[in-house]
Amino acid sequence: MADLKLRRLTELNNRLREDLDRERIPVSQASRGIIAYCNSTRDYMVPSVWGPVPKGEDPYAPPQTGGCCVVM
């Protein structure tokens, strides 16, 4: 019983040490990074902000087929 409790406490201690070692940044810096990414990365799902998407660049457009028949 004591071995199980010791093992659980050791695992908890290790997880807490990993959390403590994790790099942390201020919220203001993270927010600036997100805003910069959103301003520089084009989002095709928001055409009201970025304008209409050319058909050749639209990754969400259905693939165009050449017709119903294929000549071999």
mmCIF file of the N, C-alpha and C atoms, coordinates in Angstrom:
data_MODEL
# 
_entry.id   MODEL 
# 
loop_
_atom_site.group_PDB 
_atom_site.id 
_atom_site.type_symbol 
_atom_site.label_atom_id 
_atom_site.label_alt_id 
_atom_site.label_comp_id 
_atom_site.label_asym_id 
_atom_site.label_entity_id 
_atom_site.label_seq_id 
_atom_site.pdbx_PDB_ins_code 
_atom_site.Cartn_x 
_atom_site.Cartn_y 
_atom_site.Cartn_z 
_atom_site.occupancy 
_atom_site.B_iso_or_equiv 
_atom_site.pdbx_formal_charge 
_atom_site.auth_seq_id 
_atom_site.auth_comp_id 
_atom_site.auth_asym_id 
_atom_site.auth_atom_id 
_atom_site.pdbx_PDB_model_num 
ATOM 1   N N  . MET A 1 1  ? 0.823   -1.193 0.000   1.00 0.00 ? 1  MET A N  1 
ATOM 2   C CA . MET A 1 1  ? 0.000   0.000  0.000   1.00 0.00 ? 1  MET A CA 1 
ATOM 3   C C  . MET A 1 1  ? 0.865   1.254  0.000   1.00 0.00 ? 1  MET A C  1 
ATOM 4   N N  . ALA A 1 2  ? 1.897   1.253  0.830   1.00 0.00 ? 2  ALA A N  1 
ATOM 5   C CA . ALA A 1 2  ? 2.774   2.419  0.905   1.00 0.00 ? 2  ALA A CA 1 
ATOM 6   C C  . ALA A 1 2  ? 3.559   2.589  -0.392  1.00 0.00 ? 2  ALA A C  1 
ATOM 7   N N  . ASP A 1 3  ? 3.912   1.459  -1.045  1.00 0.00 ? 3  ASP A N  1 
ATOM 8   C CA . ASP A 1 3  ? 4.650   1.542  -2.312  1.00 0.00 ? 3  ASP A CA 1 
ATOM 9   C C  . ASP A 1 3  ? 3.799   2.196  -3.395  1.00 0.00 ? 3  ASP A C  1 
ATOM 10  N N  . LEU A 1 4  ? 2.515   1.857  -3.427  1.00 0.00 ? 4  LEU A N  1 
ATOM 11  C CA . LEU A 1 4  ? 1.607   2.435  -4.414  1.00 0.00 ? 4  LEU A CA 1 
ATOM 12  C C  . LEU A 1 4  ? 1.465   3.939  -4.195  1.00 0.00 ? 4  LEU A C  1 
ATOM 13  N N  . LYS A 1 5  ? 1.324   4.340  -2.949  1.00 0.00 ? 5  LYS A N  1 
ATOM 14  C CA . LYS A 1 5  ? 1.193   5.762  -2.631  1.00 0.00 ? 5  LYS A CA 1 
ATOM 15  C C  . LYS A 1 5  ? 2.473   6.511  -2.990  1.00 0.00 ? 5  LYS A C  1 
ATOM 16  N N  . LEU A 1 6  ? 3.618   5.919  -2.688  1.00 0.00 ? 6  LEU A N  1 
ATOM 17  C CA . LEU A 1 6  ? 4.897   6.545  -3.026  1.00 0.00 ? 6  LEU A CA 1 
ATOM 18  C C  . LEU A 1 6  ? 5.046   6.688  -4.535  1.00 0.00 ? 6  LEU A C  1 
ATOM 19  N N  . ARG A 1 7  ? 4.652   5.644  -5.287  1.00 0.00 ? 7  ARG A N  1 
ATOM 20  C CA . ARG A 1 7  ? 4.769   5.698  -6.746  1.00 0.00 ? 7  ARG A CA 1 
ATOM 21  C C  . ARG A 1 7  ? 3.861   6.789  -7.322  1.00 0.00 ? 7  ARG A C  1 
ATOM 22  N N  . ARG A 1 8  ? 2.641   6.911  -6.807  1.00 0.00 ? 8  ARG A N  1 
ATOM 23  C CA . ARG A 1 8  ? 1.723   7.954  -7.283  1.00 0.00 ? 8  ARG A CA 1 
ATOM 24  C C  . ARG A 1 8  ? 2.262   9.346  -6.975  1.00 0.00 ? 8  ARG A C  1 
ATOM 25  N N  . LEU A 1 9  ? 2.795   9.521  -5.795  1.00 0.00 ? 9  LEU A N  1 
ATOM 26  C CA . LEU A 1 9  ? 3.368   10.821 -5.437  1.00 0.00 ? 9  LEU A CA 1 
ATOM 27  C C  . LEU A 1 9  ? 4.584   11.146 -6.305  1.00 0.00 ? 9  LEU A C  1 
ATOM 28  N N  . THR A 1 10 ? 5.391   10.137 -6.597  1.00 0.00 ? 10 THR A N  1 
ATOM 29  C CA . THR A 1 10 ? 6.556   10.344 -7.462  1.00 0.00 ? 10 THR A CA 1 
ATOM 30  C C  . THR A 1 10 ? 6.118   10.734 -8.871  1.00 0.00 ? 10 THR A C  1 
ATOM 31  N N  . GLU A 1 11 ? 5.091   10.067 -9.403  1.00 0.00 ? 11 GLU A N  1 
ATOM 32  C CA . GLU A 1 11 ? 4.584   10.410 -10.736 1.00 0.00 ? 11 GLU A CA 1 
ATOM 33  C C  . GLU A 1 11 ? 4.010   11.821 -10.754 1.00 0.00 ? 11 GLU A C  1 
ATOM 34  N N  . LEU A 1 12 ? 3.267   12.175 -9.715  1.00 0.00 ? 12 LEU A N  1 
ATOM 35  C CA . LEU A 1 12 ? 2.724   13.528 -9.618  1.00 0.00 ? 12 LEU A CA 1 
ATOM 36  C C  . LEU A 1 12 ? 3.847   14.552 -9.562  1.00 0.00 ? 12 LEU A C  1 
ATOM 37  N N  . ASN A 1 13 ? 4.864   14.261 -8.784  1.00 0.00 ? 13 ASN A N  1 
ATOM 38  C CA . ASN A 1 13 ? 6.011   15.157 -8.665  1.00 0.00 ? 13 ASN A CA 1 
ATOM 39  C C  . ASN A 1 13 ? 6.695   15.338 -10.019 1.00 0.00 ? 13 ASN A C  1 
ATOM 40  N N  . ASN A 1 14 ? 6.845   14.257 -10.772 1.00 0.00 ? 14 ASN A N  1 
ATOM 41  C CA . ASN A 1 14 ? 7.473   14.346 -12.096 1.00 0.00 ? 14 ASN A CA 1 
ATOM 42  C C  . ASN A 1 14 ? 6.628   15.180 -13.058 1.00 0.00 ? 14 ASN A C  1 
ATOM 43  N N  . ARG A 1 15 ? 5.298   14.996 -13.020 1.00 0.00 ? 15 ARG A N  1 
ATOM 44  C CA . ARG A 1 15 ? 4.425   15.802 -13.887 1.00 0.00 ? 15 ARG A CA 1 
ATOM 45  C C  . ARG A 1 15 ? 4.507   17.277 -13.526 1.00 0.00 ? 15 ARG A C  1 
ATOM 46  N N  . LEU A 1 16 ? 4.543   17.570 -12.247 1.00 0.00 ? 16 LEU A N  1 
ATOM 47  C CA . LEU A 1 16 ? 4.645   18.964 -11.813 1.00 0.00 ? 16 LEU A CA 1 
ATOM 48  C C  . LEU A 1 16 ? 5.981   19.579 -12.227 1.00 0.00 ? 16 LEU A C  1 
ATOM 49  N N  . ARG A 1 17 ? 7.050   18.799 -12.182 1.00 0.00 ? 17 ARG A N  1 
ATOM 50  C CA . ARG A 1 17 ? 8.356   19.296 -12.639 1.00 0.00 ? 17 ARG A CA 1 
ATOM 51  C C  . ARG A 1 17 ? 8.333   19.590 -14.136 1.00 0.00 ? 17 ARG A C  1 
ATOM 52  N N  . GLU A 1 18 ? 7.682   18.713 -14.911 1.00 0.00 ? 18 GLU A N  1 
ATOM 53  C CA . GLU A 1 18 ? 7.568   18.948 -16.351 1.00 0.00 ? 18 GLU A CA 1 
ATOM 54  C C  . GLU A 1 18 ? 6.774   20.220 -16.627 1.00 0.00 ? 18 GLU A C  1 
ATOM 55  N N  . ASP A 1 19 ? 5.700   20.435 -15.877 1.00 0.00 ? 19 ASP A N  1 
ATOM 56  C CA . ASP A 1 19 ? 4.920   21.666 -16.037 1.00 0.00 ? 19 ASP A CA 1 
ATOM 57  C C  . ASP A 1 19 ? 5.755   22.892 -15.694 1.00 0.00 ? 19 ASP A C  1 
ATOM 58  N N  . LEU A 1 20 ? 6.571   22.775 -14.687 1.00 0.00 ? 20 LEU A N  1 
ATOM 59  C CA . LEU A 1 20 ? 7.403   23.895 -14.268 1.00 0.00 ? 20 LEU A CA 1 
ATOM 60  C C  . LEU A 1 20 ? 8.477   24.211 -15.301 1.00 0.00 ? 20 LEU A C  1 
ATOM 61  N N  . ASP A 1 21 ? 8.979   23.187 -15.994 1.00 0.00 ? 21 ASP A N  1 
ATOM 62  C CA . ASP A 1 21 ? 10.024  23.382 -16.999 1.00 0.00 ? 21 ASP A CA 1 
ATOM 63  C C  . ASP A 1 21 ? 9.481   23.888 -18.332 1.00 0.00 ? 21 ASP A C  1 
ATOM 64  N N  . ARG A 1 22 ? 8.170   23.815 -18.538 1.00 0.00 ? 22 ARG A N  1 
ATOM 65  C CA . ARG A 1 22 ? 7.569   24.227 -19.804 1.00 0.00 ? 22 ARG A CA 1 
ATOM 66  C C  . ARG A 1 22 ? 7.755   25.732 -20.003 1.00 0.00 ? 22 ARG A C  1 
ATOM 67  N N  . GLU A 1 23 ? 8.109   26.101 -21.242 1.00 0.00 ? 23 GLU A N  1 
ATOM 68  C CA . GLU A 1 23 ? 8.326   27.517 -21.559 1.00 0.00 ? 23 GLU A CA 1 
ATOM 69  C C  . GLU A 1 23 ? 7.002   28.269 -21.457 1.00 0.00 ? 23 GLU A C  1 
ATOM 70  N N  . ARG A 1 24 ? 7.040   29.416 -20.867 1.00 0.00 ? 24 ARG A N  1 
ATOM 71  C CA . ARG A 1 24 ? 5.843   30.235 -20.701 1.00 0.00 ? 24 ARG A CA 1 
ATOM 72  C C  . ARG A 1 24 ? 6.099   31.608 -21.311 1.00 0.00 ? 24 ARG A C  1 
ATOM 73  N N  . ILE A 1 25 ? 5.047   32.151 -21.923 1.00 0.00 ? 25 ILE A N  1 
ATOM 74  C CA . ILE A 1 25 ? 5.140   33.501 -22.474 1.00 0.00 ? 25 ILE A CA 1 
ATOM 75  C C  . ILE A 1 25 ? 3.942   34.292 -21.960 1.00 0.00 ? 25 ILE A C  1 
ATOM 76  N N  . PRO A 1 26 ? 4.078   35.610 -21.885 1.00 0.00 ? 26 PRO A N  1 
ATOM 77  C CA . PRO A 1 26 ? 2.950   36.427 -21.431 1.00 0.00 ? 26 PRO A CA 1 
ATOM 78  C C  . PRO A 1 26 ? 1.792   36.375 -22.428 1.00 0.00 ? 26 PRO A C  1 
ATOM 79  N N  . VAL A 1 27 ? 0.590   36.570 -21.932 1.00 0.00 ? 27 VAL A N  1 
ATOM 80  C CA . VAL A 1 27 ? -0.601  36.546 -22.783 1.00 0.00 ? 27 VAL A CA 1 
ATOM 81  C C  . VAL A 1 27 ? -0.518  37.628 -23.848 1.00 0.00 ? 27 VAL A C  1 
ATOM 82  N N  . SER A 1 28 ? 0.028   38.779 -23.510 1.00 0.00 ? 28 SER A N  1 
ATOM 83  C CA . SER A 1 28 ? 0.120   39.865 -24.490 1.00 0.00 ? 28 SER A CA 1 
ATOM 84  C C  . SER A 1 28 ? 0.996   39.454 -25.673 1.00 0.00 ? 28 SER A C  1 
ATOM 85  N N  . GLN A 1 29 ? 2.070   38.753 -25.420 1.00 0.00 ? 29 GLN A N  1 
ATOM 86  C CA . GLN A 1 29 ? 2.954   38.296 -26.499 1.00 0.00 ? 29 GLN A CA 1 
ATOM 87  C C  . GLN A 1 29 ? 2.259   37.229 -27.344 1.00 0.00 ? 29 GLN A C  1 
ATOM 88  N N  . ALA A 1 30 ? 1.560   36.314 -26.712 1.00 0.00 ? 30 ALA A N  1 
ATOM 89  C CA . ALA A 1 30 ? 0.827   35.282 -27.452 1.00 0.00 ? 30 ALA A CA 1 
ATOM 90  C C  . ALA A 1 30 ? -0.272  35.912 -28.296 1.00 0.00 ? 30 ALA A C  1 
ATOM 91  N N  . SER A 1 31 ? -0.955  36.907 -27.753 1.00 0.00 ? 31 SER A N  1 
ATOM 92  C CA . SER A 1 31 ? -2.015  37.593 -28.496 1.00 0.00 ? 31 SER A CA 1 
ATOM 93  C C  . SER A 1 31 ? -1.463  38.310 -29.711 1.00 0.00 ? 31 SER A C  1 
ATOM 94  N N  . ARG A 1 32 ? -0.329  38.973 -29.542 1.00 0.00 ? 32 ARG A N  1 
ATOM 95  C CA . ARG A 1 32 ? 0.295   39.652 -30.691 1.00 0.00 ? 32 ARG A CA 1 
ATOM 96  C C  . ARG A 1 32 ? 0.666   38.648 -31.771 1.00 0.00 ? 32 ARG A C  1 
ATOM 97  N N  . GLY A 1 33 ? 1.163   37.493 -31.369 1.00 0.00 ? 33 GLY A N  1 
ATOM 98  C CA . GLY A 1 33 ? 1.514   36.459 -32.337 1.00 0.00 ? 33 GLY A CA 1 
ATOM 99  C C  . GLY A 1 33 ? 0.303   35.947 -33.098 1.00 0.00 ? 33 GLY A C  1 
ATOM 100 N N  . ILE A 1 34 ? -0.799  35.742 -32.393 1.00 0.00 ? 34 ILE A N  1 
ATOM 101 C CA . ILE A 1 34 ? -2.026  35.277 -33.048 1.00 0.00 ? 34 ILE A CA 1 
ATOM 102 C C  . ILE A 1 34 ? -2.561  36.338 -33.995 1.00 0.00 ? 34 ILE A C  1 
ATOM 103 N N  . ILE A 1 35 ? -2.556  37.590 -33.579 1.00 0.00 ? 35 ILE A N  1 
ATOM 104 C CA . ILE A 1 35 ? -3.043  38.678 -34.437 1.00 0.00 ? 35 ILE A CA 1 
ATOM 105 C C  . ILE A 1 35 ? -2.175  38.804 -35.675 1.00 0.00 ? 35 ILE A C  1 
ATOM 106 N N  . ALA A 1 36 ? -0.865  38.721 -35.521 1.00 0.00 ? 36 ALA A N  1 
ATOM 107 C CA . ALA A 1 36 ? 0.036   38.808 -36.676 1.00 0.00 ? 36 ALA A CA 1 
ATOM 108 C C  . ALA A 1 36 ? -0.210  37.653 -37.638 1.00 0.00 ? 36 ALA A C  1 
ATOM 109 N N  . TYR A 1 37 ? -0.418  36.464 -37.112 1.00 0.00 ? 37 TYR A N  1 
ATOM 110 C CA . TYR A 1 37 ? -0.687  35.305 -37.969 1.00 0.00 ? 37 TYR A CA 1 
ATOM 111 C C  . TYR A 1 37 ? -1.998  35.493 -38.734 1.00 0.00 ? 37 TYR A C  1 
ATOM 112 N N  . CYS A 1 38 ? -3.034  35.941 -38.036 1.00 0.00 ? 38 CYS A N  1 
ATOM 113 C CA . CYS A 1 38 ? -4.341  36.125 -38.689 1.00 0.00 ? 38 CYS A CA 1 
ATOM 114 C C  . CYS A 1 38 ? -4.292  37.220 -39.749 1.00 0.00 ? 38 CYS A C  1 
ATOM 115 N N  . ASN A 1 39 ? -3.499  38.257 -39.519 1.00 0.00 ? 39 ASN A N  1 
ATOM 116 C CA . ASN A 1 39 ? -3.392  39.333 -40.507 1.00 0.00 ? 39 ASN A CA 1 
ATOM 117 C C  . ASN A 1 39 ? -2.564  38.932 -41.714 1.00 0.00 ? 39 ASN A C  1 
ATOM 118 N N  . SER A 1 40 ? -1.644  38.008 -41.559 1.00 0.00 ? 40 SER A N  1 
ATOM 119 C CA . SER A 1 40 ? -0.761  37.651 -42.666 1.00 0.00 ? 40 SER A CA 1 
ATOM 120 C C  . SER A 1 40 ? -1.179  36.378 -43.392 1.00 0.00 ? 40 SER A C  1 
ATOM 121 N N  . THR A 1 41 ? -2.055  35.578 -42.802 1.00 0.00 ? 41 THR A N  1 
ATOM 122 C CA . THR A 1 41 ? -2.472  34.320 -43.413 1.00 0.00 ? 41 THR A CA 1 
ATOM 123 C C  . THR A 1 41 ? -3.868  34.481 -43.989 1.00 0.00 ? 41 THR A C  1 
ATOM 124 N N  . ARG A 1 42 ? -3.984  34.196 -45.251 1.00 0.00 ? 42 ARG A N  1 
ATOM 125 C CA . ARG A 1 42 ? -5.254  34.357 -45.937 1.00 0.00 ? 42 ARG A CA 1 
ATOM 126 C C  . ARG A 1 42 ? -6.193  33.216 -45.564 1.00 0.00 ? 42 ARG A C  1 
ATOM 127 N N  . ASP A 1 43 ? -7.416  33.567 -45.173 1.00 0.00 ? 43 ASP A N  1 
ATOM 128 C CA . ASP A 1 43 ? -8.420  32.576 -44.802 1.00 0.00 ? 43 ASP A CA 1 
ATOM 129 C C  . ASP A 1 43 ? -9.512  32.577 -45.862 1.00 0.00 ? 43 ASP A C  1 
ATOM 130 N N  . TYR A 1 44 ? -9.590  31.500 -46.621 1.00 0.00 ? 44 TYR A N  1 
ATOM 131 C CA . TYR A 1 44 ? -10.553 31.423 -47.715 1.00 0.00 ? 44 TYR A CA 1 
ATOM 132 C C  . TYR A 1 44 ? -11.990 31.290 -47.225 1.00 0.00 ? 44 TYR A C  1 
ATOM 133 N N  . MET A 1 45 ? -12.181 30.977 -45.968 1.00 0.00 ? 45 MET A N  1 
ATOM 134 C CA . MET A 1 45 ? -13.536 30.830 -45.434 1.00 0.00 ? 45 MET A CA 1 
ATOM 135 C C  . MET A 1 45 ? -14.137 32.176 -45.025 1.00 0.00 ? 45 MET A C  1 
ATOM 136 N N  . VAL A 1 46 ? -13.367 33.268 -45.104 1.00 0.00 ? 46 VAL A N  1 
ATOM 137 C CA . VAL A 1 46 ? -13.868 34.591 -44.745 1.00 0.00 ? 46 VAL A CA 1 
ATOM 138 C C  . VAL A 1 46 ? -13.679 35.527 -45.943 1.00 0.00 ? 46 VAL A C  1 
ATOM 139 N N  . PRO A 1 47 ? -14.488 35.370 -46.992 1.00 0.00 ? 47 PRO A N  1 
ATOM 140 C CA . PRO A 1 47 ? -14.306 36.213 -48.175 1.00 0.00 ? 47 PRO A CA 1 
ATOM 141 C C  . PRO A 1 47 ? -14.670 37.672 -47.928 1.00 0.00 ? 47 PRO A C  1 
ATOM 142 N N  . SER A 1 48 ? -15.454 37.960 -46.886 1.00 0.00 ? 48 SER A N  1 
ATOM 143 C CA . SER A 1 48 ? -15.813 39.348 -46.608 1.00 0.00 ? 48 SER A CA 1 
ATOM 144 C C  . SER A 1 48 ? -14.593 40.157 -46.178 1.00 0.00 ? 48 SER A C  1 
ATOM 145 N N  . VAL A 1 49 ? -13.595 39.503 -45.647 1.00 0.00 ? 49 VAL A N  1 
ATOM 146 C CA . VAL A 1 49 ? -12.374 40.194 -45.224 1.00 0.00 ? 49 VAL A CA 1 
ATOM 147 C C  . VAL A 1 49 ? -11.332 40.185 -46.331 1.00 0.00 ? 49 VAL A C  1 
ATOM 148 N N  . TRP A 1 50 ? -11.156 39.039 -46.985 1.00 0.00 ? 50 TRP A N  1 
ATOM 149 C CA . TRP A 1 50 ? -10.072 38.868 -47.949 1.00 0.00 ? 50 TRP A CA 1 
ATOM 150 C C  . TRP A 1 50 ? -10.508 39.045 -49.396 1.00 0.00 ? 50 TRP A C  1 
ATOM 151 N N  . GLY A 1 51 ? -11.788 39.220 -49.646 1.00 0.00 ? 51 GLY A N  1 
ATOM 152 C CA . GLY A 1 51 ? -12.273 39.363 -51.011 1.00 0.00 ? 51 GLY A CA 1 
ATOM 153 C C  . GLY A 1 51 ? -12.542 38.008 -51.632 1.00 0.00 ? 51 GLY A C  1 
ATOM 154 N N  . PRO A 1 52 ? -13.105 38.025 -52.846 1.00 0.00 ? 52 PRO A N  1 
ATOM 155 C CA . PRO A 1 52 ? -13.416 36.747 -53.493 1.00 0.00 ? 52 PRO A CA 1 
ATOM 156 C C  . PRO A 1 52 ? -12.149 35.969 -53.818 1.00 0.00 ? 52 PRO A C  1 
ATOM 157 N N  . VAL A 1 53 ? -12.281 34.678 -53.772 1.00 0.00 ? 53 VAL A N  1 
ATOM 158 C CA . VAL A 1 53 ? -11.142 33.795 -54.016 1.00 0.00 ? 53 VAL A CA 1 
ATOM 159 C C  . VAL A 1 53 ? -11.145 33.393 -55.488 1.00 0.00 ? 53 VAL A C  1 
ATOM 160 N N  . PRO A 1 54 ? -10.006 33.534 -56.176 1.00 0.00 ? 54 PRO A N  1 
ATOM 161 C CA . PRO A 1 54 ? -9.944  33.044 -57.559 1.00 0.00 ? 54 PRO A CA 1 
ATOM 162 C C  . PRO A 1 54 ? -10.196 31.537 -57.592 1.00 0.00 ? 54 PRO A C  1 
ATOM 163 N N  . LYS A 1 55 ? -10.904 31.077 -58.608 1.00 0.00 ? 55 LYS A N  1 
ATOM 164 C CA . LYS A 1 55 ? -11.280 29.659 -58.675 1.00 0.00 ? 55 LYS A CA 1 
ATOM 165 C C  . LYS A 1 55 ? -10.063 28.740 -58.677 1.00 0.00 ? 55 LYS A C  1 
ATOM 166 N N  . GLY A 1 56 ? -8.961  29.166 -59.255 1.00 0.00 ? 56 GLY A N  1 
ATOM 167 C CA . GLY A 1 56 ? -7.768  28.327 -59.289 1.00 0.00 ? 56 GLY A CA 1 
ATOM 168 C C  . GLY A 1 56 ? -7.089  28.184 -57.943 1.00 0.00 ? 56 GLY A C  1 
ATOM 169 N N  . GLU A 1 57 ? -7.317  29.143 -57.042 1.00 0.00 ? 57 GLU A N  1 
ATOM 170 C CA . GLU A 1 57 ? -6.662  29.125 -55.732 1.00 0.00 ? 57 GLU A CA 1 
ATOM 171 C C  . GLU A 1 57 ? -7.554  28.587 -54.620 1.00 0.00 ? 57 GLU A C  1 
ATOM 172 N N  . ASP A 1 58 ? -8.825  28.356 -54.901 1.00 0.00 ? 58 ASP A N  1 
ATOM 173 C CA . ASP A 1 58 ? -9.774  27.950 -53.866 1.00 0.00 ? 58 ASP A CA 1 
ATOM 174 C C  . ASP A 1 58 ? -9.587  26.474 -53.511 1.00 0.00 ? 58 ASP A C  1 
ATOM 175 N N  . PRO A 1 59 ? -9.061  26.185 -52.310 1.00 0.00 ? 59 PRO A N  1 
ATOM 176 C CA . PRO A 1 59 ? -8.855  24.780 -51.936 1.00 0.00 ? 59 PRO A CA 1 
ATOM 177 C C  . PRO A 1 59 ? -10.160 24.063 -51.594 1.00 0.00 ? 59 PRO A C  1 
ATOM 178 N N  . TYR A 1 60 ? -11.250 24.821 -51.393 1.00 0.00 ? 60 TYR A N  1 
ATOM 179 C CA . TYR A 1 60 ? -12.523 24.219 -51.012 1.00 0.00 ? 60 TYR A CA 1 
ATOM 180 C C  . TYR A 1 60 ? -13.459 24.034 -52.200 1.00 0.00 ? 60 TYR A C  1 
ATOM 181 N N  . ALA A 1 61 ? -13.052 24.474 -53.379 1.00 0.00 ? 61 ALA A N  1 
ATOM 182 C CA . ALA A 1 61 ? -13.886 24.322 -54.568 1.00 0.00 ? 61 ALA A CA 1 
ATOM 183 C C  . ALA A 1 61 ? -13.913 22.856 -54.986 1.00 0.00 ? 61 ALA A C  1 
ATOM 184 N N  . PRO A 1 62 ? -15.049 22.403 -55.497 1.00 0.00 ? 62 PRO A N  1 
ATOM 185 C CA . PRO A 1 62 ? -15.085 21.009 -55.968 1.00 0.00 ? 62 PRO A CA 1 
ATOM 186 C C  . PRO A 1 62 ? -14.171 20.845 -57.173 1.00 0.00 ? 62 PRO A C  1 
ATOM 187 N N  . PRO A 1 63 ? -13.531 19.705 -57.287 1.00 0.00 ? 63 PRO A N  1 
ATOM 188 C CA . PRO A 1 63 ? -12.621 19.506 -58.420 1.00 0.00 ? 63 PRO A CA 1 
ATOM 189 C C  . PRO A 1 63 ? -13.399 19.517 -59.732 1.00 0.00 ? 63 PRO A C  1 
ATOM 190 N N  . GLN A 1 64 ? -12.826 20.194 -60.712 1.00 0.00 ? 64 GLN A N  1 
ATOM 191 C CA . GLN A 1 64 ? -13.492 20.277 -62.006 1.00 0.00 ? 64 GLN A CA 1 
ATOM 192 C C  . GLN A 1 64 ? -13.106 19.069 -62.839 1.00 0.00 ? 64 GLN A C  1 
ATOM 193 N N  . THR A 1 65 ? -14.103 18.495 -63.458 1.00 0.00 ? 65 THR A N  1 
ATOM 194 C CA . THR A 1 65 ? -13.850 17.358 -64.327 1.00 0.00 ? 65 THR A CA 1 
ATOM 195 C C  . THR A 1 65 ? -13.977 17.821 -65.766 1.00 0.00 ? 65 THR A C  1 
ATOM 196 N N  . GLY A 1 66 ? -13.355 17.117 -66.657 1.00 0.00 ? 66 GLY A N  1 
ATOM 197 C CA . GLY A 1 66 ? -13.363 17.488 -68.064 1.00 0.00 ? 66 GLY A CA 1 
ATOM 198 C C  . GLY A 1 66 ? -14.648 17.122 -68.773 1.00 0.00 ? 66 GLY A C  1 
ATOM 199 N N  . GLY A 1 67 ? -15.509 16.399 -68.179 1.00 0.00 ? 67 GLY A N  1 
ATOM 200 C CA . GLY A 1 67 ? -16.761 15.975 -68.792 1.00 0.00 ? 67 GLY A CA 1 
ATOM 201 C C  . GLY A 1 67 ? -17.109 14.584 -68.320 1.00 0.00 ? 67 GLY A C  1 
ATOM 202 N N  . CYS A 1 68 ? -18.031 13.965 -69.019 1.00 0.00 ? 68 CYS A N  1 
ATOM 203 C CA . CYS A 1 68 ? -18.476 12.650 -68.572 1.00 0.00 ? 68 CYS A CA 1 
ATOM 204 C C  . CYS A 1 68 ? -17.731 11.512 -69.266 1.00 0.00 ? 68 CYS A C  1 
ATOM 205 N N  . CYS A 1 69 ? -17.005 11.797 -70.329 1.00 0.00 ? 69 CYS A N  1 
ATOM 206 C CA . CYS A 1 69 ? -16.342 10.737 -71.087 1.00 0.00 ? 69 CYS A CA 1 
ATOM 207 C C  . CYS A 1 69 ? -14.832 10.927 -71.078 1.00 0.00 ? 69 CYS A C  1 
ATOM 208 N N  . VAL A 1 70 ? -14.126 9.826  -71.112 1.00 0.00 ? 70 VAL A N  1 
ATOM 209 C CA . VAL A 1 70 ? -12.672 9.864  -71.188 1.00 0.00 ? 70 VAL A CA 1 
ATOM 210 C C  . VAL A 1 70 ? -12.255 9.092  -72.427 1.00 0.00 ? 70 VAL A C  1 
ATOM 211 N N  . VAL A 1 71 ? -11.435 9.725  -73.274 1.00 0.00 ? 71 VAL A N  1 
ATOM 212 C CA . VAL A 1 71 ? -10.961 9.081  -74.494 1.00 0.00 ? 71 VAL A CA 1 
ATOM 213 C C  . VAL A 1 71 ? -9.587  8.507  -74.216 1.00 0.00 ? 71 VAL A C  1 
ATOM 214 N N  . MET A 1 72 ? -9.431  7.236  -74.562 1.00 0.00 ? 72 MET A N  1 
ATOM 215 C CA . MET A 1 72 ? -8.133  6.592  -74.350 1.00 0.00 ? 72 MET A CA 1 
ATOM 216 C C  . MET A 1 72 ? -7.489  6.269  -75.657 1.00 0.00 ? 72 MET A C  1 
# 
